Amino acid sequence: MEIISLFIKRSRRILWNILLLFFCFAVISGCVSTGKPQAPVENYLIDYPAPIFEKQNKIDDTIRVSRFTIATAYNNNNMIFRRDNYALDYFNYNRWAVNPADMIGDNLLRDLQESGFFRAAFSRYAMDEGRYVLQGGIDEFFLRIDAKGKSAIIRLEITLKDTKQHETGKRILFQKKYYREEALVDQSPRGYCQAMSQSVQKLSPQIINDVYQAIKTAENK
């Protein structure tokens, strides 16, 4: 019995030593991994007041904005910057809140709705297909850094289609490229977001007016 009692005591002592060792490892590991807190990631959205349009005769039909596409190099939420034609990089703690293609498409849809040029303007999620379909593709979307300073660069292509036209050649009403660069006032990621917002703010009414005129021209033929 004494041997058994001694064995139990030694076993308990070994068990406690093992538990104490694991506890010490856990404390040390926690101290190492949480020694310095990481900087929080800031997320940015393009934002600007909806443009004011001159009053036009409303087109008694609907238009739908398809989901925009974007070049593979920019198809992510990184705030990308480039110093030359061959390399790109991005900010570690600053990101776009959503994919740039979706930001541009959403803002253009809002501006189309605010223009009052159409009976209705639908998003890509709407059940209504819309007679006219607006498609967009972003070719470039980045911050350029060179000897002249920093500029927000955006280049995109807009295609307008009439779904009621059965002939392929007549279905596309127009296809046009748009480009804008805006110098940064605030030399920071927030300033980059502000400059890109200003670029989209200036491009949006150009695109919408071109869409309106293309449809009116097609209707008058």
Secondary structure, 3 states (H helix, E strand, C coil): CHHHHHHHHHHHHHHHHHHHHHHHHHHHHHHHHCCCCCCCCEEECCCCCCCCCCCCCCEEEEEEECCCEECHHHCCCEEEEECCCCCCEEEEEEEECCCHHHHHHHHHHHHHHHHCCEEEEECCCCCCCCCEEEEEEEEEEEEEEECCEEEEEEEEEEEEEECCCCCHHHHEEEEEEEEEEEECCCCCHHHHHHHHHHHHHHHHHHHHHHHHHHHHHHHCC
